[in-house]
Amino acid sequence: MNRDRILYVFIPILSILIIWGCEKEDINKPRACFTVDVTEANVGEPVTFSNCGEGKAFSIWTGDQYHSYANYGTDAGVKFDKTPWSYSYPEPGTFTVAMVATSYGNNGEDVFEDVDSLVVNITDNRAEFLEFGFRSPKVAGTIEGQDIFMEVPYSTDFTRLKATFKTSSKFAVVTVDGVEQLTGKTANDFTNPVEFVITAQTGDKTTYIAHVFAVPDTAKEFTSFSINRISGVFEENNIQVTMPPGDTDFTKLRAMFETSSELAVVTVNGVVQVSDGSRNDFTDPVEYVVTAEDESTRTYTVTVEEEIGFLSFGFEQLVPPVYATISGHNLTVNVLPGTPIDSLVASFVTTGHNPTVKIGDVEQTNGVTVNDFSNPVTYTLEADNKSVEYTVRVTIIK
């Protein structure tokens, strides 16, 4: 009775062990295997990997800083199937490439992996200038083949220029006559063309010839011009400055000006002019000559004139006479209480233009024409095809 029970229990357990053993034998173990078309290449050249392994999934690590098998678990590598895959290394070095082939158990509970690896050696034969120029003066060179052309201001000192440059590889070394060059720091004499030699990590060399040309500045324009802080009006090569009424001494006026180039020289009758420093007689038009660095010139004729206007204005028939305070184009007259401001006769003196003085269309005669000044009155002065308006306000003192 007991023996039968023992046999009954033993037979099912044996069956389970046999079945489990068969399942294990049915699992296809992965095999990592891959080949490479070249084991020696330069930076930027494609290296092609082909998969000859067996398994459900494959990953490959290139061995450089972008995919490292040492970081397996945090770095998943690159998924790799039966299609050849190419990679161009961005930097030189000796890299161990690793491939992992993976398979899974029937229930996905067991993971089986196999690893294969090989070594590729990447060198750097890049030896080109990507950029070349100067920081002072700030100039960007034009690279044409192995020639570099740069234009600098005419006054540049060629003997101590410091080139700034960027090469195609950070491992390349730049030299001039065997002296290593540091971008923006090493000075050279560019009076004649200079040979720059770039030596790659592999020893490959590229020679560039740097040509520097002086280009004189042609700018010779006034960008601003004023006298007594009154801006001149430009009309091509003519500048007109209109001074306030009463400013009639034009014999010792100082002009302030700016030119389109700091290298331009300004003269009057051959005398170099200093902005806000040199004095000139503007009784008649004055010619200013602006000479560019390339010695080309431009001549401006500056005319200074007095603005049309009132020099004085008042009511002289009153006792005592009263006169206006002139502020720009506004005239203010204060009169005593009882003054008949609706019937006043204005006395005035105008500038030397001898302008016609009107209120509306009515011409005014000094010391004769009667007007109502209960409200502001607008006077129009006309001369030399120009006109200007003044507003007169009469206020009764309280």
C-alpha positions in Angstrom: 0.0 0.0 0.0 2.8 2.4 0.9 4.9 1.3 -2.0 2.1 2.0 -4.5 1.7 5.5 -3.1 5.4 6.3 -3.4 5.5 5.2 -7.0 2.4 7.3 -7.8 4.1 10.4 -6.5 7.5 9.7 -8.1 6.2 9.2 -11.7 4.6 12.8 -12.1 7.8 14.5 -10.7 10.0 12.5 -13.1 7.7 13.6 -16.0 8.1 17.3 -15.0 11.8 17.0 -15.0 11.9 15.4 -18.4 9.6 18.0 -19.9 11.7 20.9 -18.3 14.9 19.4 -19.7 13.4 19.3 -23.2 12.4 22.9 -23.0 15.9 24.0 -22.1 17.3 22.1 -25.0 14.8 23.8 -27.4 16.2 27.3 -26.6 18.5 28.7 -29.3 21.5 30.2 -27.6 22.6 33.5 -29.1 25.9 33.9 -30.9 27.6 37.3 -31.2 29.5 37.7 -34.5 30.2 40.7 -36.7 32.8 41.8 -39.2 34.2 45.2 -40.3 35.2 46.3 -43.8 38.3 48.2 -42.5 40.1 48.3 -39.2 42.1 51.4 -40.2 40.3 54.6 -41.2 40.5 58.4 -40.9 38.1 60.6 -39.1 35.0 61.2 -41.2 35.5 58.0 -43.3 32.7 55.4 -42.9 33.5 52.1 -41.2 30.9 49.5 -42.2 29.9 46.7 -39.8 28.1 43.5 -40.9 26.2 41.1 -38.6 27.0 37.4 -38.8 25.6 36.5 -35.4 22.5 34.6 -34.3 19.9 35.7 -31.8 16.7 37.7 -31.3 18.2 41.1 -30.8 21.6 42.7 -31.5 23.3 45.9 -30.2 26.6 47.4 -31.1 28.9 49.9 -29.2 31.3 51.9 -31.3 33.7 52.3 -28.4 34.0 56.1 -28.6 32.5 58.6 -26.2 29.1 58.4 -27.9 28.6 54.6 -27.2 30.8 52.8 -24.7 30.2 49.1 -23.8 31.7 50.0 -20.4 28.4 51.8 -19.7 26.3 48.8 -20.6 23.1 49.1 -18.7 22.9 52.8 -19.0 24.0 53.0 -22.6 21.8 50.8 -24.9 24.2 51.0 -27.8 22.9 51.0 -31.4 20.3 48.5 -32.6 21.9 46.3 -35.2 20.1 43.9 -37.6 21.3 41.9 -40.6 21.7 45.1 -42.7 25.3 46.4 -42.8 25.6 49.6 -40.7 28.2 52.4 -41.2 29.6 54.8 -38.7 32.1 57.7 -39.2 34.2 58.4 -36.2 34.4 62.1 -35.3 37.7 61.9 -33.4 40.9 59.8 -33.8 41.8 57.0 -31.4 41.9 53.2 -30.9 38.4 51.9 -30.2 37.2 48.5 -29.0 33.9 47.8 -30.7 31.5 45.4 -28.9 28.4 43.6 -30.1 25.9 41.8 -27.9 23.5 39.1 -29.2 20.5 38.4 -27.1 17.9 35.6 -26.9 15.0 35.0 -24.5 13.5 31.9 -22.8 10.1 30.4 -23.8 8.3 32.5 -21.1 10.6 35.5 -21.5 11.9 34.9 -18.0 15.4 33.8 -19.0 17.8 36.1 -21.0 20.8 34.7 -22.8 23.6 37.0 -24.2 26.8 36.6 -26.1 29.5 39.3 -26.7 31.9 39.7 -29.6 34.5 42.5 -30.0 37.2 43.9 -32.3 39.5 46.9 -32.5 39.5 49.7 -35.0 42.1 52.4 -35.3 41.0 55.8 -36.4 43.5 58.5 -37.4 43.0 62.1 -38.3 44.4 63.4 -41.6 42.4 66.6 -41.6 44.6 69.7 -42.2 42.4 72.6 -43.5 41.6 76.1 -42.4 37.9 76.6 -41.9 38.2 80.3 -40.9 41.1 82.8 -41.0 41.3 86.5 -40.2 42.4 89.2 -37.8 40.8 90.4 -34.6 42.5 93.8 -34.8 41.7 95.2 -37.2 38.6 93.0 -37.4 38.8 91.3 -40.8 37.5 87.9 -42.1 39.7 86.4 -44.8 38.5 84.8 -48.0 39.8 81.3 -48.5 40.2 80.3 -52.1 41.9 76.9 -52.4 45.2 77.3 -50.6 45.2 81.1 -50.8 43.8 83.4 -48.2 43.0 87.0 -49.1 42.4 89.8 -46.5 41.9 93.5 -46.9 42.9 95.8 -44.0 42.6 99.5 -43.5 45.3 101.6 -45.3 47.0 102.7 -42.0 47.4 99.1 -40.6 50.8 98.1 -39.3 51.5 94.9 -41.2 54.5 93.9 -39.1 52.7 92.7 -36.0 49.4 91.3 -37.1 48.0 88.4 -35.1 45.9 85.8 -37.1 42.9 84.1 -35.7 42.0 80.8 -37.3 39.9 77.6 -36.9 41.2 74.3 -38.3 39.2 71.2 -39.4 40.7 69.2 -36.6 41.6 70.2 -33.0 44.6 67.8 -33.3 46.1 69.7 -36.2 49.2 71.9 -35.6 49.7 75.3 -37.4 53.2 76.6 -38.0 54.9 79.5 -39.7 58.6 78.9 -40.5 58.5 76.0 -38.0 57.1 78.2 -35.2 53.8 76.9 -33.8 51.0 79.4 -34.1 48.4 80.2 -31.4 45.2 81.7 -32.7 44.8 85.4 -31.9 48.2 85.4 -30.0 51.1 84.8 -32.4 52.3 87.9 -34.3 53.7 87.8 -37.8 55.0 90.2 -40.4 52.5 90.3 -43.3 54.3 92.8 -45.4 54.8 90.0 -47.8 52.7 86.8 -48.2 53.0 84.4 -45.3 53.0 80.6 -45.5 50.9 78.8 -42.9 51.5 75.0 -42.7 48.9 72.8 -41.1 50.1 69.4 -40.0 47.5 66.7 -39.3 47.8 64.0 -36.6 48.8 61.6 -39.4 51.6 63.9 -40.5 49.7 65.0 -43.7 50.4 68.7 -44.4 48.6 71.5 -46.2 50.2 74.8 -47.0 48.2 78.1 -47.2 49.5 81.4 -48.5 48.0 84.4 -46.6 47.9 87.6 -48.7 47.1 90.9 -47.0 46.3 94.1 -48.9 45.9 97.6 -47.6 42.7 99.3 -48.8 42.5 103.0 -48.2 39.3 104.5 -46.8 37.3 106.4 -49.4 34.7 107.9 -47.0 34.7 111.8 -47.1 31.3 113.0 -46.1 30.0 115.3 -43.4 27.5 113.4 -41.4 26.6 116.4 -39.2 27.4 120.1 -39.2 26.3 122.8 -36.8 27.3 126.3 -35.5 26.3 127.4 -32.0 24.4 124.1 -31.7 22.2 125.1 -34.6 22.2 122.3 -37.2 22.9 123.0 -40.8 20.5 122.0 -43.5 22.2 119.8 -46.2 21.4 120.0 -49.8 24.0 117.9 -51.7 27.3 119.8 -51.3 25.7 122.9 -49.7 25.1 123.4 -46.0 23.0 126.3 -44.7 23.0 127.4 -41.1 20.3 129.9 -40.1 21.1 131.9 -37.0 18.5 133.6 -34.7 17.5 137.2 -35.4 20.1 139.5 -33.9 23.1 137.1 -34.3 24.9 139.1 -37.0 28.5 138.8 -36.0 29.6 135.9 -38.3 33.3 136.7 -38.2 34.5 134.3 -35.5 32.1 131.3 -35.5 33.1 127.8 -34.4 31.6 124.8 -36.3 31.0 121.4 -34.9 31.1 118.5 -37.3 31.3 114.7 -37.8 32.6 112.9 -40.8 31.8 109.4 -42.2 35.4 108.3 -41.4 37.7 109.0 -38.5 40.5 109.0 -41.0 39.1 111.9 -43.1 40.8 115.3 -42.7 38.8 118.5 -42.9 40.4 121.8 -44.1 39.4 125.4 -44.8 41.9 127.2 -47.1 44.4 124.5 -46.4 44.1 124.8 -42.6 43.1 121.7 -40.8 39.9 122.1 -38.9 39.1 120.9 -35.4 35.5 120.3 -34.6 34.2 122.9 -32.0 37.8 124.4 -32.0 38.6 126.2 -35.2 37.1 129.6 -35.8 36.2 131.0 -39.3 34.6 134.2 -40.8 31.2 133.2 -42.2 30.4 136.7 -43.5 30.6 135.1 -46.9 30.1 131.4 -47.8 33.0 129.2 -46.6 34.3 126.1 -48.4 35.1 123.0 -46.3 37.2 120.3 -48.0 36.9 116.8 -46.6 39.9 114.6 -47.7 39.6 110.8 -47.5 42.4 108.4 -46.6 42.8 107.7 -50.3 43.3 111.4 -50.9 40.0 111.9 -52.8 38.1 115.0 -51.7 34.6 116.4 -51.4 33.9 120.1 -51.0 31.0 121.6 -49.0 29.9 125.2 -49.2 28.7 126.5 -45.9 26.4 129.5 -45.9 25.4 131.2 -42.6 22.6 133.7 -42.6 20.4 135.5 -40.1 16.8 134.3 -39.8 14.0 136.6 -40.9 12.4 138.0 -37.7 11.7 140.8 -35.3 14.6 142.4 -33.5 12.2 144.4 -31.3 8.5 144.9 -30.9 6.4 147.1 -28.7 3.9 149.9 -28.3 5.7 153.2 -28.2 2.5 155.3 -28.1 1.9 154.1 -24.5 3.3 156.1 -21.6 5.6 154.7 -20.6 6.4 152.7 -23.9 6.3 148.9 -23.5 8.3 146.3 -25.4 7.9 142.6 -26.0 9.9 139.8 -24.6 11.0 137.7 -27.6 11.4 133.9 -27.1 11.8 132.1 -30.4 8.8 133.0 -32.5 6.7 134.1 -29.5 6.4 137.7 -28.3 4.9 138.6 -25.0 3.9 142.2 -24.1 2.7 143.2 -20.6 0.6 146.3 -20.3 -1.0 148.2 -17.4 -4.7 148.0 -16.5 -6.8 150.4 -18.6 -4.7 150.0 -21.7 -6.9 149.9 -24.8 -5.6 146.6 -26.1 -8.3 146.5 -28.8 -6.7 149.4 -30.6 -2.9 149.4 -30.4 -0.3 150.5 -32.9 2.8 148.3 -33.0 6.3 149.6 -33.5 8.8 147.1 -34.6 12.3 146.6 -36.0 13.0 143.6 -38.4 16.2 142.0 -39.5 18.2 143.2 -42.5 16.2 141.2 -45.0 13.7 144.1 -45.0 10.8 141.6 -44.9 7.2 142.4 -45.6 5.2 142.2 -42.4 1.6 141.1 -42.6 -1.4 140.1 -40.4 -3.4 137.8 -42.7 -3.3 139.6 -46.0 -3.0 143.1 -44.5 0.5 144.6 -44.8 1.6 146.3 -41.6 3.3 149.6 -41.4 5.6 150.3 -38.5 4.1 152.7 -36.0 1.0 153.2 -38.1 -1.3 150.2 -38.4 -3.9 149.7 -35.7 -4.8 146.2 -34.5 -6.9 144.5 -31.8 -4.7 142.5 -29.4 -7.5 141.2 -27.2 -6.5 137.7 -28.5 -3.1 136.4 -29.8 -2.1 137.9 -33.1 -0.1 136.1 -35.8 2.4 138.2 -37.8 3.9 136.8 -41.0 7.3 138.1 -42.2 8.2 137.4 -45.8 11.6 137.9 -47.6 13.8 136.0 -50.1 11.0 133.6 -51.0 10.8 132.6 -47.3 8.4 133.3 -44.6 8.2 133.0 -40.8 5.4 133.4 -38.3 5.4 135.2 -35.0 2.7 135.1 -32.4 2.1 138.2 -30.3 0.3 138.0 -26.9 -0.7 141.1 -25.0 -1.3 140.6 -21.3 -2.8 143.1 -18.8 -0.9 143.1 -15.6 -3.2 142.4 -12.6 
